[in-house]
Amino acid sequence: MRWIRAAGRGLLVLVVVMTGYVASGARADEGGADGRGPLTLATAGDLTGYLGPLLQGWNRTHPGERVTLVELPDSADETHAQMATDLRDGDRSRFDVLNIDVSWTSEFAAAGWIRPLPADRFPLRDFLAPVVDTATYDGRLYAVPYVTNAGLLLYRADVLAEEGVPPPRTWAELERYARTIAPKHGLDGYAGQFLPYEGLTVNAAEAVYSAGGTVLGDEGERVTVDSAAAREGIGFLARGVREGWIPKRALTYKEEESKQAFQDGRLLFLRNWPYAYVAASAPSSKVAGKVGAVPLPGPDGPGTSVLGGSNLAVNTHARHPDSAARLIAYLTSEPVQRQVLTRGALPPVRAALYEDPALIRAFPYLPTLRESVLAAAPRPKSPRYDQVSLVVQSVVRDAMAGQQTPEAAVRRLARELAAISR
């Protein structure tokens, strides 16, 4: 979804989840018949601890609609599994509002787990336009954007300045600098998130999109990946490993490992989410003061990022749906969205915040992130997205490892996606 979450807080998660069970059982008899009453909000682990204080603000002013926060595991896959298991319980579900990865909206809507929402209750016109598309399925609004994200190309500004070259705008420039400049400075050339997991799906989709291709159409009912653009995009990634300007060790990188490699001064270029820019610029980073960020490059100019982030959805069986909608409106209000950025270091969905001079001074990457979000595209929409992602990961991993040519990989990808779509 997302900004990386550190793992290993199992005991804390268990305690919070058990608290959620108690709260959900206790609230069944509370609240009024007008759709208002206590709520439970389920989310992936909140590493920065910003969400609790935001909800305390709501609880102080809405004593009859108090929210219990349930933090699920930091891993997106584990969070998805726990949410899906709970939602399958129907009216016995303990979650009312769900903070879901943007890629899950179609799946949850198609399964009947989340309810359609009235668009006029939320300030959608004030959001960055592309993020609203991540919250729709089959032409209806099923969630409300909460935080967004887009990939950026981080680079060593000091190294490029010494070489007298600007940051790359095209794949050819990126390849050339990664192949020639990086070794001169004892650096690896380029890395992204190339371990077979959701991050590789994102990186692969960005490569295909940047080349002008698509993966699926018609809400996942049509496979569109068998194209020259897809061959070019996957070929770009495979060629990098084959020629060495993408180090083989990058095939083991997730967000955190790739971020660490960059902030430890081992990489010239890194594709990652903006949180990595913040970490690399921190005083403890070995490259503090030496980092720049630009939109992802493409074959002939700026490329296309995949939209990250999360959406807020309401369980079909929520006991107090009006309170759930009111909570979502609160969390997407301008004052709270400002705190999402300043307290949580998460990119807000409200467009005006990206032009706020004070925020830009505190978060210099905001104009670049805004540009990237406005040019970004959602991940392939499908009610079977989890299966789609697994196929993309497997096929692209084989291509990058040299076990299949990009041409053969694209043909295989088309076949396996078609089997899922039937």
C-alpha positions as CSV (number, residue, x, y, z in Angstrom):
1,M,0.0,0.0,0.0
2,R,2.4,1.6,0.8
3,W,5.1,3.1,2.9
4,I,7.1,0.3,4.3
5,R,6.1,-1.1,7.7
6,A,8.7,-2.7,9.9
7,A,7.9,-6.3,10.9
8,G,8.1,-8.1,14.2
9,R,5.5,-6.5,16.4
10,G,3.5,-9.7,16.8
11,L,2.8,-9.5,20.5
12,L,1.6,-5.9,20.3
13,V,-0.6,-6.7,17.3
14,L,-2.1,-9.6,19.2
15,V,-2.9,-7.4,22.2
16,V,-4.5,-4.7,20.0
17,V,-6.5,-7.3,18.0
18,M,-7.8,-8.9,21.1
19,T,-8.8,-5.5,22.3
20,G,-10.7,-5.0,19.1
21,Y,-12.5,-8.3,19.6
22,V,-13.7,-7.2,23.0
23,A,-14.7,-3.8,21.8
24,S,-16.6,-5.2,18.9
25,G,-18.5,-7.6,21.0
26,A,-19.4,-4.9,23.5
27,R,-20.7,-2.4,21.0
28,A,-23.3,-4.6,19.4
29,D,-25.9,-3.4,21.9
30,E,-24.8,0.3,21.8
31,G,-25.7,3.1,19.5
32,G,-28.9,4.4,18.1
33,A,-31.2,3.2,15.3
34,D,-30.2,6.2,13.2
35,G,-27.0,4.5,12.0
36,R,-24.8,6.1,14.6
37,G,-22.8,4.5,17.3
38,P,-19.3,3.2,18.2
39,L,-17.0,1.9,15.5
40,T,-14.0,-0.2,14.9
41,L,-11.4,0.9,12.4
42,A,-9.0,-1.8,11.0
43,T,-5.7,-0.8,9.5
44,A,-2.3,-2.2,8.9
45,G,0.3,-1.5,11.6
46,D,0.8,2.2,12.2
47,L,4.6,2.5,12.4
48,T,4.7,6.2,13.1
49,G,2.0,6.2,15.7
50,Y,0.1,9.1,14.1
51,L,-3.3,7.6,13.7
52,G,-4.1,7.0,17.4
53,P,-3.9,10.8,18.2
54,L,-6.1,11.6,15.2
55,L,-8.8,9.2,16.4
56,Q,-8.5,10.6,19.9
57,G,-9.5,14.0,18.5
58,W,-12.6,12.3,16.9
59,N,-13.4,10.5,20.2
60,R,-13.3,13.7,22.2
61,T,-15.9,15.4,20.0
62,H,-18.0,12.3,19.2
63,P,-18.4,10.5,22.6
64,G,-21.3,8.5,21.3
65,E,-19.4,7.4,18.2
66,R,-16.1,6.4,19.7
67,V,-13.6,4.5,17.5
68,T,-11.6,1.5,18.5
69,L,-8.4,1.2,16.4
70,V,-7.4,-2.4,15.5
71,E,-3.9,-2.6,14.1
72,L,-3.3,-5.7,11.9
73,P,0.2,-7.0,10.9
74,D,2.6,-4.7,9.1
75,S,2.8,-7.0,6.1
76,A,0.2,-6.1,3.4
77,D,-0.3,-9.8,2.6
78,E,-1.1,-10.6,6.2
79,T,-3.3,-7.6,6.6
80,H,-5.2,-8.6,3.5
81,A,-5.6,-12.2,4.7
82,Q,-6.9,-11.1,8.2
83,M,-9.4,-8.6,6.7
84,A,-10.7,-11.1,4.1
85,T,-11.1,-13.7,6.8
86,D,-13.1,-11.3,9.0
87,L,-15.2,-10.0,6.2
88,R,-16.2,-13.5,5.2
89,D,-18.0,-13.7,8.6
90,G,-20.7,-11.5,7.3
91,D,-22.8,-9.9,10.0
92,R,-20.4,-11.4,12.6
93,S,-17.5,-9.2,11.3
94,R,-15.9,-7.1,14.0
95,F,-14.6,-4.3,11.6
96,D,-16.8,-1.3,10.5
97,V,-14.3,0.9,8.7
98,L,-11.4,-0.6,6.8
99,N,-8.2,1.2,5.7
100,I,-7.4,-0.9,2.6
101,D,-4.7,-0.8,0.1
102,V,-5.8,0.9,-3.1
103,S,-5.4,-2.3,-5.1
104,W,-8.0,-4.2,-2.9
105,T,-11.0,-1.9,-3.7
106,S,-12.1,-3.9,-6.7
107,E,-11.7,-7.3,-5.0
108,F,-13.5,-6.2,-1.8
109,A,-16.3,-4.6,-3.8
110,A,-16.8,-7.5,-6.2
111,A,-17.0,-9.9,-3.2
112,G,-19.7,-7.8,-1.6
113,W,-17.6,-7.0,1.5
114,I,-17.8,-3.2,1.3
115,R,-20.8,-1.1,0.5
116,P,-21.2,1.6,-2.2
117,L,-20.8,5.1,-0.8
118,P,-22.7,8.3,-1.8
119,A,-20.1,10.5,-3.6
120,D,-21.8,13.7,-2.5
121,R,-20.9,13.1,1.1
122,F,-17.2,13.4,0.5
123,P,-15.1,16.3,-0.9
124,L,-13.9,14.3,-4.0
125,R,-13.4,17.4,-6.1
126,D,-10.8,18.6,-3.6
127,F,-8.7,15.5,-4.1
128,L,-5.9,14.9,-6.6
129,A,-7.9,13.6,-9.6
130,P,-6.2,10.2,-10.2
131,V,-6.7,9.0,-6.7
132,V,-10.5,8.9,-6.9
133,D,-10.2,6.2,-9.6
134,T,-8.6,3.8,-7.2
135,A,-11.8,4.0,-5.0
136,T,-14.2,3.0,-7.7
137,Y,-15.4,-0.3,-9.1
138,D,-17.9,-0.9,-11.9
139,G,-18.6,2.8,-12.1
140,R,-19.5,3.2,-8.4
141,L,-17.7,4.7,-5.4
142,Y,-16.9,1.9,-2.9
143,A,-14.2,3.7,-0.9
144,V,-12.8,7.2,-0.2
145,P,-9.1,8.0,-0.9
146,Y,-7.2,8.5,2.4
147,V,-3.5,8.6,1.5
148,T,-1.9,8.5,-1.8
149,N,1.6,7.6,-3.1
150,A,3.6,7.5,-6.3
151,G,7.0,6.2,-7.1
152,L,10.0,8.7,-7.4
153,L,13.5,8.3,-8.7
154,L,15.9,9.2,-6.0
155,Y,19.4,10.0,-7.1
156,R,22.8,11.1,-5.7
157,A,22.7,14.8,-6.4
158,D,26.3,15.2,-5.4
159,V,27.6,12.6,-7.8
160,L,25.6,13.9,-10.8
161,A,26.7,17.4,-10.0
162,E,30.4,16.3,-9.9
163,E,29.9,14.7,-13.3
164,G,28.1,17.7,-14.7
165,V,24.9,15.9,-15.8
166,P,21.3,16.5,-14.9
167,P,19.1,13.8,-13.4
168,P,17.9,11.3,-16.0
169,R,14.6,11.9,-17.8
170,T,14.7,8.8,-20.0
171,W,15.5,5.2,-19.6
172,A,18.5,5.6,-22.0
173,E,20.0,8.3,-19.7
174,L,19.3,6.2,-16.6
175,E,21.0,3.2,-18.2
176,R,24.0,5.2,-19.4
177,Y,24.6,6.9,-16.0
178,A,24.0,3.7,-14.1
179,R,26.4,1.8,-16.4
180,T,29.2,4.4,-16.6
181,I,29.0,6.9,-13.7
182,A,28.1,4.6,-10.9
183,P,31.1,2.3,-11.1
184,K,33.5,5.4,-11.1
185,H,32.1,6.2,-7.7
186,G,32.0,2.7,-6.3
187,L,28.2,2.5,-6.5
188,D,25.6,0.1,-7.8
189,G,23.6,1.7,-10.6
190,Y,19.9,1.3,-10.1
191,A,17.5,-0.6,-7.9
192,G,13.8,-0.9,-7.2
193,Q,11.8,-3.5,-5.3
194,F,12.5,-6.6,-7.2
195,L,11.9,-9.5,-4.8
196,P,8.8,-11.5,-5.9
197,Y,6.1,-9.8,-3.8
198,E,3.7,-6.9,-4.4
199,G,6.6,-4.4,-4.9
200,L,7.7,-6.3,-8.0
201,T,4.2,-6.1,-9.4
202,V,4.3,-2.4,-8.9
203,N,7.8,-2.0,-10.5
204,A,6.7,-4.2,-13.4
205,A,3.5,-2.3,-14.0
206,E,5.3,1.0,-13.9
207,A,7.7,-0.3,-16.6
208,V,4.8,-1.4,-18.8
209,Y,2.8,1.7,-18.2
210,S,5.8,4.0,-18.9
211,A,6.3,2.3,-22.3
212,G,2.7,3.0,-23.1
213,G,1.2,-0.4,-22.4
214,T,-1.4,-1.8,-20.0
215,V,-1.9,-5.1,-18.2
216,L,-5.7,-5.5,-17.9
217,G,-8.8,-3.7,-19.2
218,D,-12.5,-3.7,-18.5
219,E,-12.1,-4.2,-14.7
220,G,-9.9,-7.2,-15.2
221,E,-12.2,-8.9,-17.8
222,R,-9.8,-8.3,-20.7
223,V,-6.0,-9.1,-20.8
224,T,-4.1,-6.4,-22.7
225,V,-0.5,-7.1,-21.7
226,D,0.6,-8.9,-24.9
227,S,2.0,-5.8,-26.6
228,A,5.3,-4.3,-27.8
229,A,5.1,-1.8,-24.9
230,A,5.0,-4.7,-22.3
231,R,8.0,-6.3,-24.0
232,E,9.9,-3.1,-23.9
233,G,9.0,-2.4,-20.3
234,I,9.9,-5.9,-19.0
235,G,12.9,-5.9,-21.3
236,F,14.2,-2.7,-19.6
237,L,14.2,-4.5,-16.3
238,A,15.7,-7.7,-17.6
239,R,18.4,-5.9,-19.5
240,G,19.5,-4.1,-16.4
241,V,20.2,-7.3,-14.5
242,R,21.8,-8.9,-17.6
243,E,24.1,-6.0,-18.2
244,G,24.9,-5.4,-14.5
245,W,23.6,-1.8,-14.0
246,I,20.9,-3.4,-11.9
247,P,22.9,-5.5,-9.3
248,K,21.8,-9.0,-8.8
249,R,21.4,-8.4,-5.1
250,A,18.6,-6.0,-6.0
251,L,16.5,-9.1,-6.9
252,T,16.2,-9.6,-3.1
253,Y,15.1,-6.0,-2.3
254,K,11.8,-4.9,-0.9
255,E,11.1,-1.3,0.0
256,E,13.2,-1.3,3.2
257,E,16.2,-3.1,1.8
258,S,16.4,-0.9,-1.2
259,K,16.0,2.2,0.9
260,Q,18.8,1.1,3.2
261,A,21.1,0.5,0.3
262,F,20.5,4.0,-1.0
263,Q,20.9,5.8,2.4
264,D,24.0,3.8,3.2
265,G,25.6,5.2,0.0
266,R,25.6,2.1,-2.1
267,L,23.3,3.2,-5.0
268,L,23.3,5.9,-7.6
269,F,19.6,5.6,-8.4
270,L,16.6,4.2,-6.5
271,R,13.0,3.8,-7.4
272,N,11.0,4.0,-4.2
273,W,8.1,5.8,-2.4
274,P,8.7,9.3,-1.0
275,Y,9.3,8.0,2.5
276,A,12.7,6.8,1.3
277,Y,13.6,10.4,0.4
278,V,12.7,11.5,3.9
279,A,14.8,8.7,5.4
280,A,17.8,9.3,3.1
281,S,17.7,13.0,4.0
282,A,17.6,12.5,7.7
283,P,20.7,13.5,9.7
284,S,21.5,9.8,10.5
285,S,21.7,9.0,6.8
286,K,25.1,8.7,5.1
287,V,23.8,10.6,2.1
288,A,22.0,13.4,4.0
289,G,22.1,16.6,2.0
290,K,23.2,14.7,-1.2
291,V,19.8,13.4,-2.3
292,G,17.5,14.6,-5.2
293,A,14.2,13.3,-6.5
294,V,12.5,13.4,-9.9
295,P,9.6,11.6,-11.5
296,L,10.3,8.2,-12.8
297,P,11.8,8.2,-16.3
298,G,10.3,6.4,-19.3
299,P,11.5,5.5,-22.8
300,D,11.2,9.0,-24.2
301,G,10.6,11.3,-21.2
302,P,8.9,11.1,-17.8
303,G,7.4,7.7,-17.1
304,T,4.2,6.6,-15.3
305,S,4.2,5.6,-11.7
306,V,1.7,3.2,-10.1
307,L,-0.6,4.8,-7.5
308,G,0.0,3.7,-4.0
309,G,-1.7,4.6,-0.8
310,S,-4.9,3.5,0.9
311,N,-8.7,4.0,0.8
312,L,-11.3,4.0,3.6
313,A,-14.2,1.6,3.0
314,V,-17.3,0.7,5.0
315,N,-18.1,-3.0,5.8
316,T,-21.3,-4.0,4.2
317,H,-22.4,-5.3,7.6
318,A,-21.2,-2.2,9.6
319,R,-23.5,-1.7,12.6
320,H,-23.4,2.1,12.4
321,P,-23.0,3.1,8.7
322,D,-23.8,6.7,9.2
323,S,-21.1,7.1,11.8
324,A,-18.7,5.2,9.5
325,A,-19.3,7.7,6.7
326,R,-19.0,10.6,9.2
327,L,-15.6,9.2,10.4
328,I,-14.4,8.9,6.8
329,A,-15.4,12.6,6.1
330,Y,-13.4,13.6,9.2
331,L,-10.3,11.7,8.3
332,T,-10.3,13.2,4.8
333,S,-11.0,16.8,6.0
334,E,-8.3,19.4,5.3
335,P,-7.1,19.8,8.9
336,V,-6.8,16.0,9.4
337,Q,-5.2,15.5,6.0
338,R,-2.6,18.1,7.0
339,Q,-1.8,16.0,10.1
340,V,-1.6,12.9,8.0
341,L,1.4,14.5,6.3
342,T,3.0,16.3,9.2
343,R,2.5,13.6,11.8
344,G,2.4,10.5,9.7
345,A,4.7,11.5,6.8
346,L,2.1,10.1,4.5
347,P,1.1,11.8,1.2
348,P,-2.3,13.4,1.6
349,V,-5.1,13.2,-1.0
350,R,-6.1,16.9,-0.8
351,A,-4.6,18.8,-3.8
352,A,-4.3,22.2,-2.1
353,L,-1.8,20.8,0.5
354,Y,0.7,20.2,-2.3
355,E,0.9,23.9,-3.0
356,D,1.1,25.1,0.6
357,P,4.5,27.0,0.9
358,A,5.0,26.0,4.6
359,L,4.5,22.3,3.8
360,I,6.8,22.5,0.8
361,R,9.5,24.0,3.0
362,A,9.1,21.1,5.4
363,F,8.7,18.5,2.6
364,P,10.6,19.6,-0.5
365,Y,9.6,16.6,-2.6
366,L,5.9,17.6,-2.6
367,P,5.9,19.4,-6.0
368,T,7.6,16.4,-7.6
369,L,5.3,14.0,-5.8
370,R,2.3,16.0,-7.1
371,E,3.6,15.8,-10.6
372,S,4.1,12.0,-10.3
373,V,0.6,11.4,-8.7
374,L,-1.1,13.4,-11.5
375,A,0.6,11.3,-14.1
376,A,0.2,8.0,-12.3
377,A,-2.2,5.1,-13.0
378,P,-3.8,2.5,-10.7
379,R,-2.6,-1.0,-10.5
380,P,-4.5,-3.4,-12.8
381,K,-8.1,-3.6,-11.6
382,S,-9.5,-7.0,-11.0
383,P,-11.8,-8.7,-8.5
384,R,-9.0,-11.4,-8.4
385,Y,-6.2,-8.9,-7.9
386,D,-4.3,-11.1,-5.5
387,Q,-4.0,-13.8,-8.2
388,V,-3.1,-11.3,-10.8
389,S,-0.3,-9.9,-8.7
390,L,1.1,-13.4,-8.0
391,V,1.3,-14.1,-11.7
392,V,3.0,-10.9,-12.5
393,Q,5.6,-11.4,-9.7
394,S,6.4,-14.9,-10.9
395,V,6.7,-14.1,-14.6
396,V,8.7,-10.9,-14.2
397,R,11.0,-12.5,-11.7
398,D,11.9,-15.2,-14.2
399,A,12.6,-12.6,-16.9
400,M,14.8,-10.6,-14.6
401,A,16.7,-13.7,-13.5
402,G,17.4,-14.6,-17.1
403,Q,15.3,-17.7,-17.1
404,Q,13.0,-16.4,-19.8
405,T,13.3,-13.8,-22.5
406,P,11.1,-10.8,-22.2
407,E,9.2,-11.9,-25.3
408,A,8.5,-15.3,-23.8
409,A,7.7,-13.8,-20.5
410,V,5.0,-11.5,-22.0
411,R,3.4,-14.4,-23.9
412,R,3.3,-16.4,-20.7
413,L,1.9,-13.5,-18.7
414,A,-0.9,-13.1,-21.2
415,R,-1.8,-16.8,-21.0
416,E,-1.7,-17.0,-17.2
417,L,-3.7,-13.8,-16.8
418,A,-6.3,-15.0,-19.3
419,A,-6.7,-18.2,-17.2
420,I,-7.4,-16.1,-14.1
421,S,-9.9,-13.9,-16.0
422,R,-12.1,-16.7,-17.3
